[in-house]
């Protein structure tokens, strides 16, 4: 194995540190202002101009070497989560999903409850039959919204006690991402979809600043905040081409691994632009970027939202391979670096 150059070492350190920073901030859809603050601060510290849309998307302007076309890259900063639906007579919090978390994987997860007046309480997401020593159906009861609740870490025993803490329906429940980056380069965490890709785009900005290179065309680097509920890309700026950077799928008959960048040819919304997909495949092959081309069977992206909203642009989708999506996810730094390289090749950085 070749030794890393100093630039490659710095790049890997930046993407790792940036990913930890993003994963450390709770940001389910609708509760994203603080994570956008973090991303915006990183972009501005790197010398780029930013602005926010009315819906909260972050837009980073990158001047190109040529001005006759404009392209866009996008990733999303919003994640899955929960919201308080009601409070039981015993003081448990019933919840509703924000996005599509895999509910059985949440049984036993620690969480934080954010009230509207700024208080934060800790708790645990549990089955309503949580004890094998008490409930006959502890192992078999469904793990879903009707059968799971949050046990808060406060001395309360009824609905009124919970209400006195300021907790109410509509409060966000954010479960712990449990981020670990191993010595062997594996990244284990919830919400790699899509903070892994957001970290890649911020690292791409760092790379431009560090090397002095600029994309061929003027570029919008966009961070959306409503992707997990289906309309994140609906208000992206007009561009000629849009490259979404989101998680790559792994499993069943798909060929992608946790070490590769995935190029999506088609998802549940239909095929991506044939010419763009073909160009990305060619760039990956010619430059020996470890990649896979796959069909995602149960997947939608910011591009689908943009197209449904009327965006007249060619578009394609790439991203690091992520195992166990919407559950306890895992990828590898190799996949992030492959995604970074392919995105840089797409922009024709020079």
Beta strands, then each sheet from edge to edge (+ up, - down):
strand 1: 49-52
strand 2: 58-62
strand 3: 66-76
strand 4: 81-87
strand 5: 93-98
strand 6: 110-114
strand 7: 120-127
strand 8: 148-152
strand 9: 172-175
strand 10: 180-181
strand 11: 186-188
strand 12: 217-224
strand 13: 241-245
strand 14: 248-249
strand 15: 261-267
strand 16: 270-271
strand 17: 291-295
strand 18: 314-322
strand 19: 330-332
sheet 1: 1+ 2- 12+ 3+ 13+ 18+ 14+
sheet 2: 1+ 2- 12+ 3+ 13+ 18+ 15- 16+
sheet 3: 1+ 2- 12+ 3+ 13+ 18+ 15- 17-
sheet 4: 4+ 5- 8+ 7- 6+ 9- 4+
sheet 5: 10+ 11- 19+
end
